């Protein structure tokens, strides 16, 4: 596993760092930073805040760079302040050259963005003060992290870690629709994702993908959406993987086959309460790794923790018990 070996050197005074995306939540994080920072310092003591100044690209994750620098400067607790995409970038910043920079450092999440899916698996409060109070309690859980090798939007091979869920098919197209939307985001994360899903589904057609896994699973499936899940929720509150445990050492693979707009309209409630696993169009199994290869030439788009990094082919593998989360 790439996380083994001697970690990179760290120096500096132990401290708490906040990695802040001021544009998350349609700019609400930046506008509310004074209150957020006061609450963090009241519960955690002095913090060093680092702000992202631009969006991510296939080759540049600004919050990841800030996290690496903070860890090398001695941060023992890194608080990701933003949406699920910011949290994902911060998780990537815990690694350098495939290894943890400081295996003893802790991650905490303060979701102030559009989706808020990762926190739901751990039942972290949505409200600022109770969430920060939970972080301050110091309760920890060692969690698995996913690693995905794929083709980035620039056409070159890339690798990225993920804490929650990576998926492909309709979900990748939905990400792009959500990121383009402005008005729907004003009504909250769940509405933005649901609206983008329904609009995307009107013109989306299931795509044939070959899936192989360590379990011996090997099949070509017409996929609506396939989720490689470490956590349980994605898409602004859909419980896509209700049986997932982020410290099990396995992904939960959930495949929605031949998904149409009609299926989503008739079964949307099931996706939110987790009962969709009983649908005959849904395939579910656990695996330590999965390889997904498109059958046709049309791109099969990827989603990773609510962001749209590229397309298939891709390989997903679990890194068991590598990161400590304050939750």
TORTORLO-699108 format. One record per residue: y, x, z of N, C-alpha, C in turn. Coordinates in steps of 0.2 Angstrom, whole numbers, padded with zeros to 4 digits, always signed. Each point is the difference from the previous one (the first is absolute). Example, Ala and Ser with C-alpha at 12.3 -4.5 7.8 and 13.67 -1.06 7.14 Angstrom:
<pts>
-0028+0066+0039+0006-0004+0000+0006+0004+0000
+0005-0002-0004+0006+0004+0001+0005-0004+0003
</pts>
This chain:
<pts>
-0006+0004+0000+0006-0004+0000+0006+0004+0000
+0005-0001-0004+0006+0004-0001+0004+0001+0007
-0001-0005+0004+0004+0001+0006-0002+0005+0005
-0006+0003-0001-0002+0006+0004+0003+0006-0001
-0001+0005+0005+0003+0006-0001+0006+0001+0004
+0004+0006+0000+0005+0001+0004+0006-0003-0002
+0004-0004+0004+0006-0004-0003+0006+0004-0001
+0004-0002-0004+0006+0004-0001+0004+0002+0007
+0004+0005+0000+0003+0002+0006+0006-0005+0001
+0001-0002+0007+0006-0004+0002+0004+0004+0005
+0006-0001+0000+0005+0003+0005+0005-0005+0002
+0004+0002+0005+0006-0004+0002-0002-0004+0007
+0005-0004+0002-0001-0003+0006-0004-0007-0001
-0005-0001+0004-0003-0007+0000+0005-0006+0000
+0000-0004-0004+0005-0006+0000-0003-0006-0003
+0004-0005+0000-0002-0006-0004+0004-0001-0006
-0003-0001-0006+0004+0000-0006-0001-0007-0003
+0006-0003-0003+0000-0006-0003+0001+0001-0008
-0005-0002-0004+0001+0001-0007+0002-0007-0003
+0007-0001-0002+0003-0006-0001+0001-0001-0008
-0002-0006-0002+0002-0002-0007+0005-0005+0001
+0007+0001-0001+0005-0004+0001+0000-0006-0005
-0003+0001-0006+0000-0005-0005-0006-0006+0001
-0004+0002+0005-0006-0005+0000+0003-0007+0003
-0004-0005-0002+0002-0007+0002+0006-0002-0003
+0001+0003-0006+0007-0002-0004+0006+0003+0003
-0001+0005+0004+0006+0004+0003+0001-0002+0007
-0005-0005+0003+0001-0002+0007-0001+0006+0005
-0004+0004-0002-0002+0006+0005+0007+0004+0000
+0003+0002-0005+0006+0004+0001+0006-0004+0003
+0001-0006-0001+0005-0004+0003-0002-0001+0008
-0006+0000+0002-0002-0001+0007-0002+0006+0003
+0002+0006-0003-0003+0006+0003+0003+0002+0007
+0007-0002+0001+0002+0001+0007-0004-0003+0005
-0001-0007-0001-0004-0003+0005-0007+0003+0001
-0003+0001-0006-0007+0003+0000+0000+0007+0004
+0005+0004-0002+0000+0007+0004+0001-0001+0007
+0004-0004+0002+0001-0001+0007-0006-0003+0004
-0004-0004-0003-0006-0003+0003-0005+0006+0000
-0001+0004-0005-0005+0006+0000+0002+0005+0005
+0006+0001+0001+0002+0005+0005+0000-0002+0007
+0001-0007+0001-0001-0003+0007-0007+0001+0002
-0005-0001-0005-0007+0000+0002-0003+0006-0001
+0002+0005-0004-0004+0006-0002+0004+0006+0002
+0006-0001+0002+0005+0006+0001+0003+0002-0006
+0003+0006+0000+0004+0003-0006-0005+0000-0006
+0003-0002-0006-0004+0001-0006+0004+0004-0005
-0003+0003-0005+0003+0003-0006-0001-0005-0006
+0005-0002-0003-0001-0005-0005+0001+0004-0007
-0004-0002-0005+0000+0003-0006+0000-0006-0005
+0005+0000-0005+0001-0006-0004-0002+0002-0008
-0004-0004-0003-0002+0001-0007+0007-0002-0004
+0001+0004-0005+0006-0001-0004-0001-0003-0007
-0007-0001-0002-0001-0002-0007-0007-0003+0000
-0002-0003-0005-0007-0003-0001-0005+0005-0002
-0006-0002+0001-0006+0004-0002-0001+0001-0007
-0004+0005-0003-0002+0000-0006-0007+0003+0000
-0004+0000-0006-0007+0002+0001-0001+0007+0003
+0005+0004-0001+0000+0007+0003+0004+0001+0006
+0004-0005+0002+0004+0002+0006+0000-0006+0005
-0002+0001+0006+0000-0005+0005+0005+0002+0006
+0006-0003-0001+0006+0003+0005-0002+0000+0007
-0003-0006+0003-0002+0000+0007-0005+0004+0002
-0005+0002-0005-0005+0005+0001+0003+0007+0001
+0005+0002-0004+0003+0006+0001+0003+0001+0007
+0004-0006+0002+0003+0000+0006-0004+0001+0006
-0006-0003-0001-0005+0000+0006-0003+0007+0000
-0002+0003-0005-0002+0007+0000+0004+0004+0004
+0007+0000-0002+0005+0004+0003+0000-0001+0008
+0000-0007+0001+0001-0002+0007-0006+0003+0004
-0006+0000-0002-0006+0002+0003+0000+0008+0001
+0002+0003-0005+0001+0007+0000+0005+0003+0005
+0005-0005+0001+0005+0002+0005-0002-0002+0007
-0006-0003+0001-0003-0001+0007+0000-0008+0002
+0001-0004-0005-0001-0007+0002-0007-0002+0002
-0001-0003+0006-0006-0002+0002-0001-0008-0001
+0005-0003-0001-0001-0007-0001+0005-0002-0006
-0003-0003-0006+0004-0001-0005+0000-0008-0001
+0006-0003+0000+0001-0007-0001+0002-0002-0007
-0004-0003-0004+0002-0002-0006+0004-0007+0000
+0006+0000-0002+0004-0005+0000+0002-0003-0007
-0003-0005-0002+0001-0003-0007-0006-0005-0001
-0002+0000-0006-0005-0005-0003-0007+0004+0000
-0004-0004-0003-0007+0003-0001+0000+0006-0004
+0004+0000-0005+0001+0006-0005+0002+0006+0004
+0005-0001+0004+0003+0006+0005-0006+0002+0004
-0003-0004+0003-0006+0002+0005-0005+0004-0004
-0001-0002-0006-0005+0004-0004+0003+0007-0002
+0006+0000-0001+0003+0007-0002+0000+0004+0007
+0001-0003+0005+0000+0004+0006-0007+0003+0002
-0005-0005-0001-0007+0003+0001-0002+0006-0005
+0003-0001-0006-0001+0006-0005+0003+0006+0003
+0006-0001+0003+0003+0006+0003-0004+0004+0006
-0004-0004+0003-0004+0003+0005-0005+0006-0003
-0001+0000-0006-0004+0004-0004+0003+0005-0004
-0002+0006+0000+0002+0005-0005-0006+0004-0003
+0000+0001-0006-0006+0003-0004-0007-0003+0003
+0001-0007+0001-0006-0003+0002-0002+0000+0007
+0004+0003+0004-0002+0001+0007+0006-0003+0005
-0002-0002+0006+0005-0002+0004+0004+0006+0003
+0007-0001+0000+0004+0005+0002+0000+0001+0007
-0001-0006+0004-0001+0001+0008-0005-0006+0002
-0006+0002+0001-0005-0005+0001+0001-0004+0007
+0005+0003+0004+0001-0003+0007+0007-0005-0001
+0003+0000-0005+0006-0004-0001-0002-0007-0001
+0004-0005+0002-0002-0007+0000+0005-0003-0005
-0002-0006-0003+0003-0004-0005+0002-0007+0004
+0006-0002-0001+0002-0007+0002+0003-0004-0005
+0000-0006-0001+0003-0004-0005+0004-0005+0003
+0006-0001-0003+0005-0005+0001+0002-0003-0006
-0004-0005-0002+0001-0003-0006+0007-0004-0001
+0004+0002-0004+0006-0004-0002+0001-0002-0007
-0006+0001-0004+0001-0002-0007-0002-0006-0002
-0003-0001-0006-0001-0006-0003-0007-0003+0002
-0005+0004+0000-0007-0002+0001-0002-0001+0007
+0000+0006+0003-0003+0000+0007-0007-0001+0001
-0004+0002-0005-0007-0001+0000-0004+0005+0005
+0002+0006+0000-0004+0005+0004+0000-0002+0008
+0006-0002+0002+0000-0001+0007-0004-0006+0002
-0002-0005-0004-0003-0006+0002-0008+0001+0002
-0003+0006-0003-0007+0001+0002+0000+0002+0007
+0006+0003+0003+0000+0002+0007+0003-0005+0004
+0002-0005-0002+0004-0006+0003+0006+0003+0003
+0004+0005-0003+0006+0002+0002+0005-0005-0001
+0005-0001+0005+0005-0005+0000+0005+0001-0006
+0002-0005-0003+0005+0000-0006+0007+0002+0003
+0001-0003+0006+0007+0001+0003+0001+0007+0002
+0006+0002+0000+0002+0007+0001-0002+0002+0007
+0003-0003+0005-0001+0002+0007-0007+0000+0002
-0004-0005-0001-0007+0000+0003-0004+0006-0004
+0001+0001-0006-0003+0005-0004+0001+0007+0002
+0006+0001+0002+0002+0007+0003-0003+0001+0007
+0000-0006+0003-0003+0001+0007-0008+0001+0000
-0003-0003-0006-0007+0002-0001-0001+0008-0001
+0005+0002-0004-0001+0007-0002+0001+0004+0006
+0005-0002+0004+0002+0004+0006-0006+0000+0005
-0004-0005+0000-0006+0000+0005-0005+0006-0001
+0000+0002-0006-0004+0006-0001-0007-0001-0002
-0002-0006-0001-0007-0002-0001-0002+0003-0008
-0005+0003+0000-0002+0003-0007-0007-0002-0003
+0000+0000-0006-0006-0001-0004-0001+0005-0005
-0006+0003-0001-0001+0005-0005-0003-0004-0006
+0004+0001-0006-0002-0005-0005-0002+0005-0006
-0004-0004-0005-0002+0003-0006+0006+0000-0005
+0000+0005-0005+0005+0000-0005-0004+0000-0007
+0003-0004-0005-0003+0001-0007+0004+0005-0004
-0004+0003-0004+0003+0005-0005-0002-0003-0007
+0005+0000-0005-0001-0003-0006+0002+0005-0005
-0004+0002-0005+0001+0004-0006+0001-0005-0006
+0005+0001-0004+0001-0005-0005+0005+0003-0006
+0002-0004-0004+0004+0002-0006+0007-0003+0002
+0005+0004+0001+0007-0002+0002+0003-0003-0006
+0006-0004+0001+0003-0003-0006+0003+0005-0005
+0000+0006+0002+0002+0005-0005-0005+0003-0004
-0006-0003+0001-0006+0002-0004-0004+0006+0003
+0002+0003+0005-0004+0006+0003-0004-0002+0006
-0005+0003+0002-0004-0001+0005+0004+0001+0007
-0001-0004+0005+0003+0000+0006-0004-0001+0006
+0002+0001+0006-0004-0001+0006+0005-0003+0005
-0003-0005+0004+0005-0003+0005-0005-0003+0006
+0003+0001+0006-0004-0003+0005+0003-0007+0002
-0004-0004+0003+0002-0007+0001-0003-0002+0007
+0004-0004+0004-0002-0002+0007-0002-0007+0000
+0002-0004-0005-0002-0007+0000-0005-0002-0005
+0003-0002-0006-0004-0002-0006+0002+0002-0006
-0004+0003-0004+0001+0001-0007-0004-0005-0004
+0003-0002-0006-0003-0005-0004+0002+0001-0007
-0003-0005-0004+0001+0001-0008-0001-0007-0003
+0003-0001-0006-0001-0006-0003+0007-0004+0000
-0001-0006+0002+0006-0004+0000+0005+0002+0006
-0003+0003+0005+0005+0003+0006+0004+0005-0003
-0002+0005-0004+0004+0005-0003+0006-0003-0004
-0001-0005-0004+0005-0004-0004+0005-0003+0005
-0003-0003+0005+0004-0004+0005+0005+0005+0004
-0002+0006+0001+0004+0005+0003+0006+0001-0004
-0001+0001-0006+0006+0001-0005+0004-0006+0000
-0002-0006+0000+0004-0006+0000+0004+0000+0007
-0003+0001+0005+0004+0000+0007+0005+0005+0000
-0001+0006-0002+0005+0005+0000+0005-0001-0005
-0001-0004-0005+0006-0002-0005+0004-0006+0003
-0003-0004+0004+0003-0006+0003+0005+0002+0005
+0005-0004+0000+0006+0000+0005+0001-0006+0004
+0000-0006-0004+0002-0006+0003-0006-0002+0005
-0007+0001-0003-0005-0003+0004-0001+0004+0007
+0002+0006+0000+0000+0004+0006+0004-0002+0006
+0006-0004-0002+0004-0003+0004-0003-0005+0005
-0006-0003-0003-0003-0005+0004-0006+0003+0004
-0001+0007+0001-0005+0003+0004-0006+0003-0004
-0004+0004+0003-0005+0003-0003-0005-0004-0003
-0003-0005+0004-0005-0004-0002+0002-0004-0006
+0006-0003+0000+0002-0004-0006+0001+0005-0006
+0002+0006+0001+0001+0004-0006-0006+0002-0003
-0005+0001+0004-0007+0002-0003-0003-0006-0003
+0000-0006+0003-0003-0006-0002+0003-0002-0007
+0006+0000+0000+0004-0002-0006-0002+0005-0006
+0000+0007+0001-0002+0005-0005-0007-0001-0002
-0004-0002+0005-0007-0001-0002-0001-0006-0005
+0003-0005+0002-0001-0006-0005+0003+0001-0007
+0006+0004+0000+0003+0001-0006-0004+0005-0004
-0003+0005+0003-0004+0005-0004-0006-0004-0002
-0003-0004+0004-0007-0003-0002+0001-0004-0006
+0006-0003-0002+0000-0004-0006-0002+0004-0006
+0002+0006+0000-0002+0004-0006-0005+0005+0001
-0003+0001+0006-0005+0005+0001-0007-0002-0002
-0004+0004-0003-0006-0001-0002-0005+0005+0004
-0006-0003+0003-0004+0005+0003-0002+0006-0005
-0001+0006+0004-0001+0006-0004-0007+0003+0002
-0004+0002-0005-0007+0003+0001+0001+0007+0003
-0003+0001+0006+0000+0007+0003-0007+0001+0002
-0002+0006-0001-0006+0003+0003+0001+0003+0007
-0004-0003+0005+0000+0002+0007-0006+0004+0002
+0000+0006+0003-0005+0003+0003+0001+0002+0007
-0004+0000+0004+0001+0002+0007-0006+0004+0003
+0001+0003+0006-0005+0003+0003-0006-0004+0002
+0001-0006+0001-0005-0005+0002-0006-0001-0006
+0002+0002-0006-0004-0001-0005+0002-0006-0005
+0006-0003+0002+0003-0005-0004+0002+0003-0006
-0001-0003-0006+0002+0002-0006+0000-0006-0005
+0006-0002-0002+0000-0007-0004+0007+0000-0004
+0000-0003-0005+0006-0002-0004+0002-0007+0002
+0006-0001+0002+0002-0006+0003+0007-0002-0003
+0001-0006-0002+0007-0003-0002+0004-0001+0006
+0004+0004+0001+0004+0000+0006+0007-0003+0000
+0001-0005+0005+0007-0002+0001+0003+0005+0004
-0002+0001+0006+0002+0005+0005-0005+0003+0003
-0001+0007+0001-0004+0003+0005+0003+0004+0005
-0002-0001+0006+0004+0003+0006-0005+0005+0003
+0003+0006+0001-0004+0005+0004+0004+0001+0006
-0003-0003+0005+0003-0002+0006-0002+0004+0007
+0006+0003+0003-0001+0003+0006+0003-0005+0005
+0005-0003-0001+0003-0005+0004-0002-0007-0003
+0003-0005+0003-0003-0007-0002+0005-0004-0004
+0007+0002+0000+0005-0005-0003+0003+0004-0006
+0002-0004-0005+0004+0003-0005+0004-0006-0004
+0005+0002-0004+0003-0005-0004+0004-0005+0004
+0003+0003+0006+0005-0004+0004-0004-0005+0004
-0006+0002+0003-0003-0004+0005-0007-0003-0003
-0002+0001-0006-0007-0002-0002-0005+0004+0004
-0005-0003+0003-0005+0003+0004-0006+0001-0005
+0001+0005-0004-0005+0002-0006-0006+0002+0003
+0000+0004+0005-0006+0003+0003-0001-0001+0007
-0002-0006+0002+0000-0003+0007-0005+0004+0005
-0005+0003-0003-0005+0004+0004+0002+0008+0000
+0005+0002-0003+0002+0007+0000+0002+0002+0007
-0003+0006+0002+0002+0004+0006+0003+0007-0002
+0006+0002+0002+0003+0006-0002-0003+0006+0003
-0005-0001+0004-0004+0006+0003-0007+0000-0001
-0002-0004-0005-0008-0001-0001-0003+0006-0004
+0004+0004-0003-0003+0005-0004-0002-0003-0007
+0002-0006-0002-0002-0003-0006+0006-0004-0003
+0001+0000-0006+0004-0005-0004-0003-0007+0000
+0004-0005+0001-0003-0007-0002+0002-0001-0008
-0004-0001-0004+0001-0001-0007+0000-0008-0001
+0006-0003-0003+0000-0007-0001+0002-0001-0007
-0004-0003-0004+0001-0001-0007+0001-0007-0002
+0006-0002-0003+0001-0007-0002-0002+0000-0007
-0005-0003-0002-0003+0000-0007+0003-0006-0004
+0002+0001-0007+0002-0005-0004+0006-0004+0003
+0004+0003+0003+0005-0004+0004+0005-0003-0005
+0002-0006+0000+0005-0003-0004+0005-0003+0004
+0006-0003-0003+0005-0003+0004-0003-0006+0004
-0004-0004-0003-0003-0006+0003-0004+0002+0006
-0003+0006+0000-0004+0002+0006+0005+0002+0006
+0006+0003-0002+0004+0002+0005+0004-0006+0003
+0001-0005-0004+0004-0006+0002-0005-0004+0005
-0006-0001-0002-0005-0004+0004-0003+0004+0006
+0001+0007+0000-0003+0004+0005+0005+0004+0004
+0006-0001-0001+0005+0004+0003+0000+0000+0008
-0002-0006+0003+0000+0000+0007-0006+0004+0002
-0006+0001-0003-0005+0004+0002+0001+0007+0000
+0005+0002-0005+0002+0007+0000+0004+0002+0006
+0003-0005+0003+0004+0002+0006-0004-0001+0006
-0005-0004+0001-0004-0001+0006-0006+0004+0000
-0002+0003-0006-0006+0005+0000-0006-0004-0002
+0000-0006-0002-0006-0004-0001-0002+0001-0008
+0003+0004-0004-0001+0001-0007-0007+0003-0001
-0002+0004+0005-0006+0004-0001-0006-0005-0001
+0000-0006+0002-0005-0005-0002+0000-0003-0007
+0005+0002-0004+0001-0002-0007-0005+0004-0004
-0004-0004-0004-0005+0003-0005+0003+0005-0004
+0007+0000-0002+0003+0005-0004+0002+0006+0004
-0001+0001+0006+0002+0005+0004-0006+0005+0002
+0000+0006-0002-0005+0005+0002+0003+0004+0006
-0004+0002+0005+0002+0003+0006-0006+0005+0002
+0002+0007+0001-0005+0004+0003+0004+0006+0003
-0003+0004+0003+0003+0006+0003-0003+0007-0003
+0005+0005+0000-0002+0006-0004+0005+0005+0003
-0003+0007+0000+0004+0005+0001+0004+0003-0005
-0002-0001-0006+0004+0002-0006-0002-0005-0006
+0005-0001-0004+0000-0005-0006+0003+0004-0006
-0003-0001-0006+0003+0003-0006+0001-0006-0005
+0006-0001-0002+0002-0006-0005+0002+0003-0006
-0003-0002-0006+0001+0002-0006+0002-0006-0005
+0005+0000-0003+0001-0006-0005-0004+0001-0006
-0002-0006-0002-0005-0001-0006+0004+0000-0007
+0006-0003+0000+0004-0001-0006+0006+0005+0001
+0004+0000-0005+0006+0005-0001+0006-0003+0004
+0000-0006+0001+0006-0003+0004+0000+0003+0007
+0006+0002+0002+0001+0003+0007-0002-0005+0005
-0004+0002+0005-0001-0004+0006+0004+0003+0006
+0005-0004+0002+0005+0003+0004-0002+0000+0008
+0003+0005+0003-0002+0002+0007+0005-0003+0005
-0002-0002+0006+0005-0001+0005-0003+0005+0006
+0005+0003+0004-0002+0003+0006+0005-0001+0005
-0002-0004+0005+0004-0002+0006+0007-0003-0003
-0001-0004-0005+0006-0004-0002+0004+0003-0005
-0002+0006-0003+0004+0004-0005-0004+0001-0006
+0003+0001-0006-0004+0000-0006+0000+0008-0003
-0005+0004+0002+0001+0007-0002-0003+0002-0007
-0004-0005-0003-0004+0002-0006-0005-0004-0002
-0006+0002-0003-0005-0004-0003-0007+0004+0001
-0005-0004-0002-0007+0003+0000-0001+0004-0006
-0005+0005+0000-0005+0000+0005+0002+0003+0007
-0004-0002+0005+0002+0003+0007-0006+0001+0004
+0000+0004+0005-0005+0001+0005+0003-0001+0007
-0003-0004+0004+0002-0001+0007-0005+0002+0005
+0002+0004+0005-0005+0003+0005+0004-0001+0007
-0005-0001+0004+0003-0001+0007+0000+0007+0004
+0005+0001+0004+0000+0006+0004+0000-0003+0007
-0006+0000+0004-0001-0003+0006+0004+0003+0006
+0003-0004+0004+0003+0002+0006+0004+0006+0000
+0005+0000-0004+0005+0006-0001+0007-0001+0002
+0002-0006+0002+0007-0001+0002+0000-0004+0006
+0005+0002+0004+0001-0004+0007+0006-0004-0001
-0001-0007+0001+0005-0005+0000+0002-0002+0006
+0006-0001+0002+0002-0003+0006+0001-0008-0001
-0005-0003+0003+0000-0008-0001-0002-0004+0006
</pts>
